[in-house]
Amino acid sequence: MSVTVSDLMELPSLRRASILGGHNGLMRTVSSVSVLESTDPNYLVDGLFPQGEFYGSEIVITGFLGIPNDVEQQCTNIRKLAAGGEVGLILFYVGIYMPEVDQRLIDLANDLDFVLISMPEGEKALRYGEVICDIMGCIYRDQTRNDSIVTDILDRISNLPPYLQSVNTALKMLSDRISASLGLCSNSGEILNLVTWPRSLEPRIKSILMQMEVQHGTTEMLDCSFLPDAKSYRIPIQIGNGTNYTLVLIKEGTSLTEAELKQVEDTIRICISIWGRGHHEVAIHELVRAIIQDEPLKMRRLADIFHVDVAAIHEMWIVQGDKTQISGEKVTEIKNLLAGQVETLVVDLYEETLLIFMNTPSSLRAAQRLSENVLSLMQQADSKATLTRCPGLQNTTDVRAAYLLHQQFLPDVRKIYPIRSTFSSGEITFARTCRGVIEAGERELASCLDKVVQLQAGKEDLFVQDTLGAFLLDANGSVTKAASLLFLHINTVKYRISKITDFLGFRPDTMPEGYPIYLAVAVNRLIQ
């Protein structure tokens, strides 16, 4: 987890400090600490941080030494700091230089959720350096053991004012986080954003990038002879809407690991998706990707940004086309169809598969009605499209397991239930069991099929496999429907089921006794 203001309060140098206001901001992430003794509030942004360089997530130390008695100026400073995305203020030397903390400062801190902290009052022996060392040490230790760069950047940038939420801001945060220069380029090689580490290198790095041939491909290390002891990487950034970018990363000193490079790629891709143009549809794609890839921290951060109650999602529907690719227009139609029918809804394409996440419908009948409507809409474009309902999902691990199981065994499910278009997660799991019997070897397979083989060997020709297949797998135990599917008179089917029941000693659709028969008929369909 990233360091929060609350975490800082446990440090030795801050253990005796008091939280005066802004308690709602205690869980905000802290990226750094700075000292500021400005007397002119306008200079905070206009002078020290020009052209949007001020992007916050810092905690600021001050004693208001230049304005110890000017409460209005103190309040204006706090407003400026909060507007720039800073998370809080640590006041030093209260009762020495600054007589007291006025109630107006506390009220303002509460209104802005800006944490206002006071060091012990009346103590001259306090030192800025002790707090700075403690905070930076805490942040450094967290970064060395925290591999969630993506979540850290998303958390920090989403807490900034809207006008500071941009790809460029994200690049600056990421540059500081990994101590590297980052250049985001278009496919034509145009530099779209450039942030260097340290910032003084910008003219030189820009000149190098302009001369470099930037090609979109796989992540690779580039020649970096222009800087001593440096590594350079070219990282492709593929966005869900088909737009591609290339990130050139230059880092001096220690190299980045493969896992860190992957997190850099994820961070930039997500930030472009969220805060780039036309971001909404692509950004939802990132939320779906986080759910399927079992990344709960990233999922929660994205869900917060898009105001999606992921805790209410316990159901996933997987809509799979057969021949035609699912279009964006069809996704929009399905989204509009379900809107208002369920309280929580996320719909998007993932690897050419349509995924629908929702809270569990109010009843089984409601779920069946909605799934039939969705499938009907899909089958207008693809008559072979299928829908699989996966209820009872508790977390991203469950979702990922259900999705991977579906992708692996959907072909088998279609063979076991050839006339159906809607399936359940239980039937997907059952298909895995059937496949396991087949792959276990001849002895296991023969044991599974034994009862059916004995039935077929009887004196009377009951067309056992066809009859049981239609009755158990296709008609769900309905004699009338089985007769219709077999193009037989209902009495003929009744007679066959009666004879099979006499041989078995129980009706084939009685559970759990009939499960081995159900399994054998399904396995036989697969091997046929």
Phi, psi and omega in degrees: 000147177286157182288131178251169177300322179300321178298321182297329183292348178270353182289150182305318184287343183245005186295331180263002179284159182243140175270114184269326184198171178073034184300333180291348180261007185296336182266009178285148183282140178250124181263333184193182177225143179220162179247132183219123179234040181290139176263338180255108183301325181297333182289340180304313183261313187289329184256305184285327186233069181285160172055041174072016182290340184274103186234011161071206189069012176266161167250135191252137176257133177205158172241005186047043186296332180275341182223054186294338183246001183262091184294323180299316179293322177299316179296319180296320176301316181296319178299317180296317180295316179295320179296331179276000177094007177291153188262340182180177184226133175252115183269127177254155169061033173291133183089358177242289176270314178265112189306314182199167176266113182293145180301332180296325177294319180294316180298318180295317178300320178295318180297324185265359187053040182253113189291125179249117185241137177244128172290163182309128185289146173076012181256117181278342186279359180294144179229135176303317187302324180296317180291318180299313180298317180298312183294312182294325176297318179296315179295318180297316180297321179295318182293328181287335180250354183258114182265008183264070177299319183302308183297321180300310182294317180299318181297316183291314186287328181289343177270359179278161173299150184308323184289346177259357179277102183208167177296322181295319177298318179299320178297321179295316179297317181293322178299316178292325183295321184248003180054057182215158175271139183230128176235118179264122187237151174281174179296335179278357179094001179290134179281115181270320179215142179218125174228126183249155176231117352289166185299333182294346180276359188306311181303319183290314180296320180299316179299320180294316181295324180294333179269345185278139176275111184262117179240142180276123181198219178270162177297130179208159177273139181251164174296133183226047182287349183281348177228135180291141174054042182236153174241142179234140183229144171250120186239118177287138178242109182256122183261148185301337181273010178095352179279137181240145176228170174231130177255124174258123183243129180235123182226129176267154179084228184294145179279159174271144178282167178298322179295321179293320177298321178295322178291324175299314179301313180299317182299311182294317181299315181293318181293322174297318181298318184279313189251009173270182180291149179054043193282333197298309183297317180293322182295322175298326176301322179293324177296315179296318179300318180295324179292311184291325182274009176057056177240079188297323181295314178297318180300314182295321180295316178294321179297321176298318182297319184263007177058047177254126180277083184294337179295337181274350182277117177229010185219138176231132172249132180248116180254119186244121174284160182260310184237323185261146178286138181289126184274160176297327179295321180292323176299316180297319179299315181293321178298316179294325179296320184272340182303128180088345179275331177230156185284320181241129185214128172227124182231129178195163174272138174222116182052048177065016176243134179276124180246133179237120178249136183202168168286156182298128178304161188296334180205165177297321179298319179295319179296318179295319180297314181295318181294323177296320179293318178296314182294321178300319179294319180293320185286353170295328179261333184214104185295341181263008181296148179234159177229128177245127180261126180239092179270175173070026179276132185256336184202178183294332177296318176298318181297311181298317180298317180296319180295313182295321178297317179298313183296327182281323190246005176303317178303322179291320179299320180296328178284323180289321181239070191291337184263002183256157179240346178244137182227167176246163177297330177296323179288329174295316178297321178297321178298323177296319178299315179299315180296324178297322178297316182295319184280350181284346178118171186298320183296313180296319180295315180297321179296320180295318186273357190305311183298318180293321178298318178297319179297316181293335182277357181294165184293326185269133181279100182259002184047056190304308185297315180295316183295310181293324178300313180293317185291313186273312189271322186264323186257359178054042176085010179264118179294320181298312180293322179298318179298319178296318181291328181270357183057045180235162174290146183300326180294328178296316180293320178300317180298315181297315180296323179296316180294319178296322178295318179299320181292317183283326186093004177200156177294140184295342180262012176275128180250142009270356184303323185278356184301316179301326178291315178303314180297316183297318180295319179294315179298319180298323177296321181294316184283345176286000000 
